[in-house]
Amino acid sequence: MIKRIASAKLKELASYYTAVAVIGPRQSGKTTLVRSLFPEKDYLTLENPDQRQYATDDPRGFLSQYPDGAVLDEIQNVPELFSYLQQVIDEDRRAGKFILTGSNNFLLQEGISQSLAGRVGYLELLPLSTTEMGNLASDNDNELMVKGFYPPIYDRGIPADVWYNDYRRTYLERDVRQIKAITRFGEFERLLRLMAGRVAQELNYTALSVEVGVDVKTIQEWTSVLEQGFIIYRMRPYHKNYNKTIVKRPKLYFYDTGLACSLLGIKEADQLTNHPTRGAIFENMVVGDAIKHFTHRGERPELYYWRDKTGREVDLIAERAGKLLPIEIKSGMTFQEDFSKHLKTFMKLSGVGNAWVLYGGREDYSFSTGIKAMNWRKIEDSLGSQS
């Protein structure tokens, strides 16, 4: 089993919350993680028709079977349980009693917010980071981008193109159909494909509305559903207005590059070599690792980008305790001085003394300007040392 960085945070949350909810995208390893960390607990999946029927018909009787708590998987399938679980938690506040997981995060979070707000600790589990993958991660960046970072592709050996096709079908036919606000599935899938071609770009709702054929409000609602389902991530522009001309739209990323590649019809690593989206997908992969670094440690990712109206841009700005670390991301394997030109501009405007260039090459460089260049796979170790 692949060791998950989130294990430590989950154990910590279970030491002081009566219930902990592990949320994240479908197939990110939630069930595997909780069962490995809490092997002594009864495990119930409410995907099982018999268990689901019992919990629906007699929620109080169902919960009374587990006085010491349990792992309740797919709990969103029985929304009636949340109110009864609230009473059980209020009567017995022993830490770590219940561990909750579910595949439909929209419905899971809705149930928790309505009945269990303030009573439950949250942990988000995303697909694997490169640090977690270790030797499983291909040395070939193109191959890594196409295969993506979902555990089943590695621990079950399922071909990536097969797995992502099934994943998309499951997401659309199960998770999305359970959300009453979405009925136009063809247009919804078209939005997904268009977004895959726009990773690392500003999110323009009006342009997407025209191409999908629905109004802007619908695009915004669907975008929120995709974000709550951990399919896409919207990165906000950095909020300090250094020169009064900064861009204000968020940038769009997928939580997993393998899914983005699948939506674009990219099935083989060789297809990426000269593909027009390669640089954007590479940037998406690096940003994804940065998101996972903070999320799996129970921290909110304070990640931004900066761009002014003249086109000067810094791809990623990590903020921690008020300190900024600007990062430029380049897919090229040979470092070029030109990689750091916008970093220098931002450093001058902000007064920040250090910055990174993360690129596809293997050589490290340090410059008197405070800029360091290094291979992108060192991002998690480097963010961990940020102070």
Protein Blocks (a to p, Z undefined) as FASTA:
>chain_A
ZZdfklmmmmmmmmmpfbdcdeddehilpmmmmmmmmmmbccddfkbmklmmmmmmmmml
mmmmmmnopadehklmmmmlmmmmmmmmmmoccghkbccddfblmlmmmmmmmmmgokac
cdddddddfklnmmmpcfblklmmmnomafklmmnopafklmmmmmmmmmmmmmmmmpmk
bmblmlmmmmmmmmmmmgoiacdfklmmmmnopafklmmmmmmmmmmnomaccddddfbd
fkopacfbdcdddfbfklmmmmnopabfklmmmgcklmmmmmmmmmmmmmmmmmmnopac
dddddddfkopacfbacdeehiacdddddfbfbdcfklmmmmmmmmmmnopabdcdddfb
fbdcddfkopacddfklmmmmmmmgZZ
